[in-house]
Amino acid sequence: MRIVLLGAPGSGKGTQAKMMAQKYKVPQISTGDILRAAVAEKTEIGKKVSAIMEAGELVSDDIVIDAVTDRLRANESRRGFVLDGFPRNIPQAQELDTRLGWLGRPLQLVLQFALDNEIVIKRVTGRLSCGECGAIYNRFFSRPNRSGVCDKCGSKQLSHRTDDNEKTVRARLQTYDQDTAPLSAYYKAQHKLRTIQASGEVEQIFSVICEVVDIEIRPLEKKVIAPKSARPQVVATKPATSKKAEKKAAEKPTAATVRKATKKVAKKPEANKPVAKKVAKKVAKKPALKKPAAKKAVAKKVAKKPAAKKAVAKKTAKKRPGKKRQAR
């Protein structure tokens, strides 16, 4: 899993990043922690950072990205990572995408912590941290059970940072709105941005984060298969039926029963054949009766006409000799 956490200072990114790292067994990568570790280990990047800090200047984006890239290449980051508070602007985000593309491990998810600025101010100005174990408390929202004593290790070294004042916090929020807030549109265009409502109890927010991560990332990496012992046993109950019905249902169709069924189906169209023959006979008889009658009637009429002509011819023949005799 490769995730980036975005949010204003005091929105709870650091707390949630630690809990995610413990649950999913991946490192939490914070730029501040990386730079401090590089300075302590006196690496090449650490030497550059220490020189810049001694001069009172800000660390450039190139040095920060180089430090983050070295951490991402480490063996501990092969299973994934949680980037806390990095990138902080669009140029850093673009360079991060390029470096992760070289490694063949692009970002999978970006979680943005949404929180009202007034709540952010109370969270930062009321923050207390344990000097022994690093546990974080708040004077307004999550006080320790005993005032001034850490609940986890029992240390009395709960301190408040001097720069966690209202004036400094408002300046940080203004810088965040100018530089880091545009990253939401950048990652939204990549369809990787998910918004987390960061107002509420820490455990409730963490459960929402885990739900989003499990839906968006975990199903793509590993299918969860329930063990056989955990699967519920399903007992099939048969409805109460009579013994005859059970015997009929249990009997398999034999070759004889199939033949009988096919004979019954085949006989039905044969029964319809005589009806078709009778209809055909009736249709055939009607034109047969009409044809001879019509022929005879026409033939008689035709035969009578020449007979009449013959009779006329005979009469004329009889008259002609009489005329000849008179002439003589």
Secondary structure per residue as TSV (DSSP state, phi and psi in degrees):
chain	resnum	aa	ss	phi	psi
A	1	M	-	360.0	132.8
A	2	R	E	-127.7	105.9
A	3	I	E	-129.2	145.1
A	4	V	E	-116.6	135.5
A	5	L	E	-106.6	125.5
A	6	L	E	-114.8	145.7
A	7	G	E	166.6	157.1
A	8	A	-	-67.3	160.2
A	9	P	T	-59.0	128.6
A	10	G	T	90.3	5.8
A	11	S	S	-81.5	-7.3
A	12	G	S	102.0	13.0
A	13	K	H	-60.9	-47.1
A	14	G	H	-61.6	-43.4
A	15	T	H	-63.8	-47.4
A	16	Q	H	-68.2	-34.1
A	17	A	H	-63.7	-39.5
A	18	K	H	-64.5	-42.0
A	19	M	H	-67.2	-38.6
A	20	M	H	-65.9	-40.3
A	21	A	H	-62.6	-37.9
A	22	Q	H	-70.4	-41.0
A	23	K	H	-71.5	-46.4
A	24	Y	H	-97.0	2.7
A	25	K	T	59.1	46.1
A	26	V	-	-130.3	155.6
A	27	P	-	-77.0	146.8
A	28	Q	E	-91.5	121.6
A	29	I	E	-110.9	113.3
A	30	S	E	-119.5	136.7
A	31	T	H	-61.7	-39.2
A	32	G	H	-62.5	-45.0
A	33	D	H	-64.4	-39.8
A	34	I	H	-63.9	-45.2
A	35	L	H	-66.9	-40.3
A	36	R	H	-65.8	-39.8
A	37	A	H	-66.3	-38.8
A	38	A	H	-63.9	-38.7
A	39	V	H	-67.7	-41.1
A	40	A	H	-66.9	-38.2
A	41	E	H	-81.5	-9.3
A	42	K	T	58.9	43.2
A	43	T	-	-76.6	176.4
A	44	E	H	-60.8	-43.7
A	45	I	H	-67.3	-38.2
A	46	G	H	-62.2	-38.1
A	47	K	H	-64.7	-40.5
A	48	K	H	-64.7	-42.9
A	49	V	H	-65.2	-43.5
A	50	S	H	-63.4	-37.9
A	51	A	H	-65.8	-40.0
A	52	I	H	-67.5	-42.8
A	53	M	H	-66.4	-36.8
A	54	E	H	-66.1	-31.2
A	55	A	T	-79.9	-7.2
A	56	G	T	78.0	23.9
A	57	E	-	-105.5	165.9
A	58	L	-	-86.5	145.7
A	59	V	-	-73.2	131.9
A	60	S	-	-72.3	162.0
A	61	D	H	-62.8	-37.7
A	62	D	H	-61.4	-42.7
A	63	I	H	-67.9	-40.8
A	64	V	H	-63.0	-44.1
A	65	I	H	-66.3	-38.7
A	66	D	H	-62.0	-41.0
A	67	A	H	-66.1	-41.4
A	68	V	H	-66.8	-41.3
A	69	T	H	-62.1	-41.6
A	70	D	H	-60.0	-37.8
A	71	R	H	-71.2	-36.2
A	72	L	H	-70.3	-26.2
A	73	R	H	-80.0	-13.2
A	74	A	S	-64.6	158.0
A	75	N	G	-63.2	-32.7
A	76	E	G	-67.5	-17.9
A	77	S	G	-96.6	5.9
A	78	R	S	-67.2	-35.6
A	79	R	S	-77.8	-13.8
A	80	G	-	139.4	-175.3
A	81	F	E	-164.4	163.2
A	82	V	E	-124.1	110.6
A	83	L	E	-85.9	119.4
A	84	D	E	-105.8	108.9
A	85	G	S	78.0	17.2
A	86	F	-	-141.1	135.7
A	87	P	-	-77.5	164.3
A	88	R	-	-111.3	-5.7
A	89	N	S	-154.1	172.3
A	90	I	H	-67.0	-42.4
A	91	P	H	-57.4	-39.6
A	92	Q	H	-65.4	-39.2
A	93	A	H	-64.9	-41.9
A	94	Q	H	-64.8	-42.3
A	95	E	H	-68.2	-35.2
A	96	L	H	-64.1	-42.8
A	97	D	H	-60.5	-38.7
A	98	T	H	-66.3	-45.5
A	99	R	H	-65.2	-41.9
A	100	L	H	-67.8	-30.3
A	101	G	H	-65.2	-37.9
A	102	W	H	-62.4	-38.3
A	103	L	H	-78.8	-11.0
A	104	G	T	73.0	25.7
A	105	R	-	-134.5	75.6
A	106	P	-	-71.2	163.3
A	107	L	-	-63.3	145.2
A	108	Q	-	-106.5	-32.0
A	109	L	E	-154.4	144.4
A	110	V	E	-128.2	120.6
A	111	L	E	-105.3	121.6
A	112	Q	E	-104.6	125.2
A	113	F	E	-90.2	115.5
A	114	A	E	-97.1	125.3
A	115	L	-	-155.6	141.9
A	116	D	-	-67.1	143.7
A	117	N	H	-61.6	-36.2
A	118	E	H	-65.6	-36.6
A	119	I	H	-68.9	-36.5
A	120	V	H	-60.3	-42.9
A	121	I	H	-62.0	-42.9
A	122	K	H	-65.9	-37.7
A	123	R	H	-64.8	-41.8
A	124	V	H	-75.3	-46.1
A	125	T	H	-69.8	-22.9
A	126	G	T	-100.3	10.2
A	127	R	E	-75.3	135.6
A	128	L	E	-126.6	137.6
A	129	S	E	-127.7	143.8
A	130	C	E	-83.6	129.9
A	131	G	T	-74.5	-15.3
A	132	E	T	-92.1	-56.7
A	133	C	T	-106.8	-7.9
A	134	G	-	83.2	8.3
A	135	A	-	-63.5	145.1
A	136	I	E	-114.8	134.5
A	137	Y	E	-128.1	176.2
A	138	N	E	-145.2	135.0
A	139	R	S	-68.7	-22.4
A	140	F	S	-98.7	-35.4
A	141	F	S	-113.9	-40.0
A	142	S	-	-140.2	82.5
A	143	R	-	-78.8	154.8
A	144	P	-	-70.8	157.9
A	145	N	S	-59.7	-39.8
A	146	R	B	-113.6	129.7
A	147	S	T	-60.0	124.6
A	148	G	T	79.8	5.7
A	149	V	B	-123.9	132.9
A	150	C	-	-72.6	133.7
A	151	D	T	-71.0	-27.2
A	152	K	T	-86.7	-46.9
A	153	C	T	-114.7	-7.4
A	154	G	-	78.7	8.9
A	155	S	-	-73.2	149.2
A	156	K	-	-102.3	14.3
A	157	Q	-	-94.3	57.7
A	158	L	E	-90.9	118.9
A	159	S	E	-125.5	160.1
A	160	H	-	-117.9	126.9
A	161	R	-	-68.7	141.4
A	162	T	T	-68.4	-29.6
A	163	D	T	-83.4	-0.8
A	164	D	-	-87.1	61.3
A	165	N	S	-117.0	166.7
A	166	E	H	-62.5	-40.4
A	167	K	H	-63.2	-44.9
A	168	T	H	-66.7	-38.5
A	169	V	H	-65.6	-42.8
A	170	R	H	-64.1	-36.2
A	171	A	H	-66.6	-38.9
A	172	R	H	-64.2	-41.1
A	173	L	H	-64.3	-39.2
A	174	Q	H	-64.3	-41.8
A	175	T	H	-65.1	-39.2
A	176	Y	I	-63.0	-44.2
A	177	D	I	-62.8	-33.1
A	178	Q	I	-79.6	-42.7
A	179	D	I	-101.4	-44.9
A	180	T	I	-93.8	-32.0
A	181	A	T	-57.4	-36.6
A	182	P	T	-60.6	-14.9
A	183	L	H	-65.3	-25.2
A	184	S	H	-61.8	-42.2
A	185	A	H	-68.9	-35.5
A	186	Y	H	-62.4	-47.7
A	187	Y	H	-80.4	-23.8
A	188	K	H	-66.4	-35.9
A	189	A	T	-65.1	-24.1
A	190	Q	T	-90.2	0.9
A	191	H	T	61.4	35.6
A	192	K	-	-115.2	-7.2
A	193	L	E	-86.4	132.4
A	194	R	E	-132.1	135.5
A	195	T	E	-97.9	132.7
A	196	I	E	-115.8	124.9
A	197	Q	E	-75.4	112.5
A	198	A	-	-93.6	11.8
A	199	S	-	-98.2	115.9
A	200	G	S	149.9	-170.5
A	201	E	-	-71.0	149.3
A	202	V	H	-61.0	-42.3
A	203	E	H	-66.8	-37.8
A	204	Q	H	-65.8	-42.9
A	205	I	H	-63.1	-40.0
A	206	F	H	-65.6	-37.8
A	207	S	H	-64.4	-37.8
A	208	V	H	-65.4	-41.3
A	209	I	H	-61.9	-45.6
A	210	C	H	-62.6	-37.3
A	211	E	H	-64.3	-43.3
A	212	V	H	-64.8	-43.8
A	213	V	H	-63.8	-43.3
A	214	D	H	-65.8	-33.6
A	215	I	H	-76.2	-41.7
A	216	E	H	-84.8	-32.7
A	217	I	T	-118.6	-52.6
A	218	R	H	-57.3	-41.4
A	219	P	H	-61.0	-25.6
A	220	L	H	-78.9	-21.5
A	221	E	H	-95.8	-40.1
A	222	K	-	-152.1	132.4
A	223	K	-	-84.8	133.0
A	224	V	-	-88.5	119.3
A	225	I	-	-114.8	123.1
A	226	A	-	-71.6	138.0
A	227	P	-	-65.6	157.4
A	228	K	G	-61.4	-38.0
A	229	S	G	-66.8	-25.9
A	230	A	G	-86.7	-12.4
A	231	R	S	-72.5	134.9
A	232	P	-	-70.4	138.3
A	233	Q	-	-84.8	124.9
A	234	V	-	-99.4	121.3
A	235	V	-	-101.2	120.3
A	236	A	-	-84.4	125.3
A	237	T	-	-106.3	128.4
A	238	K	-	-90.3	140.9
A	239	P	-	-69.5	149.3
A	240	A	-	-69.7	118.7
A	241	T	-	-133.3	165.1
A	242	S	-	-74.2	162.8
A	243	K	H	-65.7	-36.8
A	244	K	H	-63.6	-43.7
A	245	A	H	-64.7	-36.5
A	246	E	H	-67.2	-38.2
A	247	K	H	-64.8	-43.1
A	248	K	H	-63.2	-40.8
A	249	A	H	-68.7	-31.6
A	250	A	H	-78.6	-26.9
A	251	E	-	-67.2	135.0
A	252	K	-	-92.4	147.2
A	253	P	-	-66.3	124.9
A	254	T	-	-92.9	176.2
A	255	A	H	-66.0	-35.4
A	256	A	H	-66.0	-42.6
A	257	T	H	-67.0	-34.9
A	258	V	H	-66.1	-39.5
A	259	R	H	-63.9	-43.6
A	260	K	H	-60.0	-43.6
A	261	A	H	-64.0	-38.7
A	262	T	H	-71.0	-35.1
A	263	K	H	-63.4	-41.9
A	264	K	H	-62.1	-41.5
A	265	V	H	-68.3	-35.9
A	266	A	H	-73.9	-28.6
A	267	K	H	-71.2	-29.8
A	268	K	H	-60.8	-46.1
A	269	P	H	-67.8	-25.9
A	270	E	H	-67.3	-34.4
A	271	A	H	-65.4	-24.2
A	272	N	T	-82.2	-13.7
A	273	K	H	-65.7	-47.1
A	274	P	H	-57.6	-36.7
A	275	V	H	-63.0	-40.3
A	276	A	H	-64.8	-38.0
A	277	K	H	-64.7	-42.8
A	278	K	H	-62.3	-43.7
A	279	V	H	-62.6	-38.6
A	280	A	H	-65.1	-39.1
A	281	K	H	-64.5	-43.6
A	282	K	H	-62.5	-41.0
A	283	V	H	-66.8	-35.9
A	284	A	H	-73.4	-32.4
A	285	K	H	-70.3	-37.2
A	286	K	H	-61.3	-51.1
A	287	P	H	-68.7	-25.8
A	288	A	H	-67.4	-35.8
A	289	L	H	-71.4	-37.4
A	290	K	H	-73.1	-34.2
A	291	K	H	-64.9	-48.1
A	292	P	H	-62.9	-38.7
A	293	A	H	-63.2	-42.7
A	294	A	H	-65.8	-39.2
A	295	K	H	-65.7	-43.8
A	296	K	H	-63.0	-44.5
A	297	A	H	-62.5	-43.0
A	298	V	H	-67.7	-40.3
A	299	A	H	-64.2	-40.9
A	300	K	H	-62.4	-42.7
A	301	K	H	-64.6	-41.1
A	302	V	H	-67.8	-36.4
A	303	A	H	-71.0	-31.3
A	304	K	H	-70.8	-35.5
A	305	K	H	-63.1	-45.9
A	306	P	H	-66.8	-28.5
A	307	A	H	-64.7	-38.9
A	308	A	H	-65.8	-37.9
A	309	K	H	-63.3	-39.4
A	310	K	H	-61.0	-41.1
A	311	A	H	-64.6	-38.9
A	312	V	H	-65.9	-38.6
A	313	A	H	-63.5	-39.2
A	314	K	H	-63.9	-40.9
A	315	K	H	-64.6	-42.5
A	316	T	H	-66.8	-34.4
A	317	A	H	-66.6	-35.9
A	318	K	H	-69.4	-36.2
A	319	K	H	-72.6	-35.6
A	320	R	H	-59.1	-42.8
A	321	P	H	-64.8	-31.0
A	322	G	H	-66.4	-39.1
A	323	K	H	-65.2	-39.8
A	324	K	H	-61.6	-40.7
A	325	R	H	-64.6	-37.4
A	326	Q	H	-66.8	-33.4
A	327	A	H	-69.3	-37.3
A	328	R	-	-63.4	360.0
